[in-house]
Amino acid sequence: MKYIIIAALVNICLADVLHTLSKYQTTTPLPKPYKFQYEAGRYPGHIDRVHQEVRNGDGIIHGIYSYVDPKYKVRTVEYKADENGFHPTLINFDDTFAQPADSEAVKLAKEKHMRLYQKIAEANAHNVSINLPRDSASVARAKDKHNELYHRIAEQHAAIAAQREIERLAYEATSVANDVDDHRTY
C-alpha cells in the first residue's frame, strides 16, 4: 500500500509539470555537425584556392580559406560564425599596408621640396619676402599675349559702350514723346 501511495504522488507531481514542458520544447532540430574541404584551380594541376569548414554540434562554425590575390600572393582568412555573427581574422595581410620604397630620384625630390618648404615657412614666419621663381621664356610670352588680348578686348568693349551711348542720345533727341494722358475721341 505504501508503494501505491508513493506511485500516486509521483504521477500527480509529473502530471502537474508535464504541461509546462511543452513550451520549452523546440521544434527546430539542433544543427547537425559537418565538415568539408575543397581545393580548386583555374586549370588542371593548379590549385589557387582552398576552403575548409567545420560545424560542431552546438552550431558554431570554424573555417579557413585561402586564395591568390591579383599580386600573386596567397591570402588566408580564418573565421568563426556563431549566434553573434561572422568573425573573420585576416592572416598574412601585413604587406598590403606597406608603402613602396622611394627610388633615389624620389628621395632627392622630397628632400629638395622639404628644404624649399622650410625656407618659405621661415621667411613667412619673419615676414620676409623671398625670391619667387622667375617665369620661363614661354610663360613670359604667354603672359604678354594674355595681357595684350585683355587690353584689346577692353578697348573694344569701351568702343561698343561709347557707340551705344551715342545711339541712345540720338534716339532721345529725334523721338517724339508719347502723351499717354491725351484722351481724345475720334
Order of alpha helices (4+ residues) and beta strands (2+ residues): alpha-beta-beta-beta-beta-beta-alpha-alpha
